[in-house]
Amino acid sequence: MPVADYMGEVLTNPMAGYYMHKDMFGETGDFITSPEVTQMFGEMVAVWLLSEWKKMGSPKPLQIVELRPGGGTLSYDIVKVFSHFKALHKASLQLVEISPVLSELQARRLCDKHTIT
């Protein structure tokens, strides 16, 4: 079995995959990532995104796609900055997540009323 297949099974198996049944991020989890350390990380990423988007002539819509967004902390900080600069209505945000637990956490953090598809 190739290592990639093995890791995919260990991490995403619906019954026992590491990412499938708990939130493993943050102080109470197994590890912490930059967005959880400080909101400044996500805010700086957002400012960089806005700057690059302006350099491109501000095409609409701006599509922001985050792969494996964990608890949605980075996206939350990006949305907050885009809202501050009145650019939120010009952007769309897509999160690519396989964990039902993390998808629910992201929905609670990012949506007023959420539906997971």
Sine and cosine of phi, psi and omega as CSV:
sin_phi,cos_phi,sin_psi,cos_psi,sin_omega,cos_omega
0.00,0.00,0.80,-0.60,0.04,-1.00
-0.89,0.45,0.50,-0.87,-0.01,-1.00
-0.84,0.54,-0.65,0.76,-0.01,-1.00
-0.87,0.49,-0.67,0.75,0.03,-1.00
-0.92,0.40,-0.67,0.74,0.02,-1.00
-0.87,0.50,-0.75,0.66,-0.01,-1.00
-0.90,0.44,-0.64,0.77,0.06,-1.00
-0.86,0.51,-0.67,0.74,0.01,-1.00
-0.92,0.38,-0.71,0.70,-0.02,-1.00
-0.89,0.45,-0.60,0.80,-0.08,-1.00
-1.00,0.03,-0.53,0.85,-0.18,-0.98
-0.84,-0.55,0.13,0.99,0.05,-1.00
-0.85,0.53,0.79,-0.61,-0.07,-1.00
-0.85,0.52,-0.47,0.88,-0.05,-1.00
-1.00,0.01,-0.64,0.77,-0.15,-0.99
-0.69,-0.73,0.22,0.98,-0.03,-1.00
-0.91,0.41,0.63,-0.78,-0.05,-1.00
-0.81,0.59,-0.67,0.74,-0.07,-1.00
-1.00,0.06,-0.02,1.00,-0.22,-0.97
-1.00,-0.01,-0.35,0.94,-0.17,-0.98
-0.77,-0.64,0.08,1.00,0.00,-1.00
-0.41,-0.91,0.28,-0.96,0.11,-0.99
-1.00,-0.06,0.93,-0.37,-0.09,-1.00
-0.99,-0.17,0.13,0.99,-0.06,-1.00
-0.99,-0.13,0.35,-0.94,0.12,-0.99
1.00,0.00,-0.09,-1.00,-0.08,-1.00
-0.88,0.48,-0.53,0.85,-0.01,-1.00
-1.00,-0.05,-0.05,1.00,-0.01,-1.00
-1.00,-0.08,-0.30,-0.95,-0.03,-1.00
-1.00,0.05,-0.37,0.93,0.03,-1.00
-0.38,-0.92,0.20,-0.98,-0.02,-1.00
-0.77,-0.64,0.60,-0.80,0.01,-1.00
-0.91,-0.41,0.23,-0.97,-0.08,-1.00
-0.78,0.62,-0.70,0.72,0.00,-1.00
-0.88,0.48,-0.49,0.87,0.03,-1.00
-0.99,0.17,-0.35,0.94,0.00,-1.00
-0.95,0.32,-0.72,0.69,-0.01,-1.00
-0.43,-0.90,0.63,-0.78,0.03,-1.00
-0.92,0.38,-0.31,0.95,0.01,-1.00
-0.87,0.50,-0.51,0.86,0.01,-1.00
-0.87,0.50,-0.81,0.59,0.00,-1.00
-0.90,0.43,-0.60,0.80,0.02,-1.00
-0.91,0.42,-0.64,0.77,0.03,-1.00
-0.93,0.37,-0.62,0.78,0.07,-1.00
-0.88,0.48,-0.67,0.74,0.00,-1.00
-0.90,0.44,-0.68,0.73,0.03,-1.00
-0.89,0.45,-0.66,0.75,0.05,-1.00
-0.89,0.46,-0.70,0.71,0.03,-1.00
-0.86,0.51,-0.72,0.70,0.02,-1.00
-0.88,0.47,-0.65,0.76,0.00,-1.00
-0.90,0.44,-0.73,0.68,0.00,-1.00
-0.91,0.41,-0.62,0.78,0.02,-1.00
-0.89,0.45,-0.66,0.75,0.04,-1.00
-0.90,0.43,-0.65,0.76,0.02,-1.00
-0.86,0.51,-0.50,0.87,-0.01,-1.00
-1.00,0.09,0.03,1.00,0.00,-1.00
1.00,-0.03,0.27,0.96,0.03,-1.00
0.81,0.58,0.80,0.60,0.02,-1.00
-0.90,0.44,0.52,-0.85,-0.01,-1.00
-0.89,-0.45,0.59,-0.81,-0.18,0.98
-0.99,0.13,0.44,-0.90,0.14,-0.99
-0.99,0.11,0.85,-0.52,0.00,-1.00
-0.97,-0.23,0.87,-0.50,0.05,-1.00
-0.95,-0.30,0.83,-0.55,-0.01,-1.00
-0.83,-0.55,0.84,-0.54,0.05,-1.00
-0.93,-0.36,0.83,-0.55,0.03,-1.00
-1.00,-0.01,0.75,-0.66,0.03,-1.00
0.80,0.60,0.89,0.45,-0.14,-0.99
-0.98,0.21,0.13,0.99,0.03,-1.00
0.86,0.52,-0.80,-0.59,0.00,-1.00
-1.00,0.09,0.00,1.00,0.02,-1.00
1.00,0.06,0.22,0.98,-0.05,-1.00
-0.89,0.45,-0.72,0.70,0.01,-1.00
-0.88,0.47,-0.73,0.68,0.02,-1.00
-0.88,0.48,-0.66,0.75,0.02,-1.00
-0.85,0.53,-0.73,0.68,-0.01,-1.00
-0.92,0.40,-0.61,0.79,0.04,-1.00
-0.90,0.43,-0.72,0.69,0.00,-1.00
-0.87,0.49,-0.65,0.76,0.00,-1.00
-0.87,0.49,-0.70,0.71,0.00,-1.00
-0.93,0.36,-0.69,0.73,0.03,-1.00
-0.86,0.50,-0.63,0.78,0.04,-1.00
-0.90,0.43,-0.68,0.73,0.01,-1.00
-0.86,0.51,-0.63,0.78,-0.01,-1.00
-1.00,-0.02,0.22,0.97,0.06,-1.00
0.85,0.53,0.58,0.82,-0.01,-1.00
-0.92,-0.38,0.02,1.00,-0.09,-1.00
-0.89,0.45,-0.62,0.78,-0.03,-1.00
-0.94,0.33,-0.18,0.98,-0.01,-1.00
-0.99,-0.14,0.00,1.00,-0.09,-1.00
-0.82,-0.58,0.44,-0.90,0.16,-0.99
-0.84,-0.55,0.53,-0.85,-0.04,-1.00
-0.84,-0.54,0.81,-0.59,0.09,-1.00
-0.86,-0.52,0.72,-0.69,0.06,-1.00
-0.93,-0.36,0.74,-0.67,0.02,-1.00
-0.95,-0.32,0.95,-0.31,-0.10,-0.99
-0.64,-0.77,0.61,-0.79,0.02,-1.00
-0.96,-0.27,-0.31,0.95,-0.07,-1.00
-1.00,0.09,0.84,-0.54,0.05,-1.00
-0.90,0.44,-0.57,0.82,0.02,-1.00
-0.91,0.43,-0.74,0.68,-0.01,-1.00
-0.94,0.33,-0.57,0.82,0.06,-1.00
-0.87,0.50,-0.67,0.74,0.03,-1.00
-0.90,0.43,-0.68,0.73,0.03,-1.00
-0.88,0.48,-0.69,0.73,0.04,-1.00
-0.88,0.47,-0.69,0.72,-0.01,-1.00
-0.88,0.47,-0.69,0.72,0.02,-1.00
-0.89,0.45,-0.62,0.79,-0.05,-1.00
-0.97,0.25,-0.60,0.80,-0.20,-0.98
-0.96,-0.27,-0.27,0.96,-0.12,-0.99
-0.85,-0.52,0.59,-0.80,0.13,-0.99
-0.93,0.36,-0.80,0.60,0.08,-1.00
-0.83,-0.56,0.83,-0.56,-0.14,-0.99
-0.89,-0.45,0.57,-0.82,0.13,-0.99
-0.74,-0.67,0.80,-0.60,0.01,-1.00
-0.99,-0.13,0.80,-0.60,0.01,-1.00
-0.91,-0.42,0.00,0.00,0.00,0.00
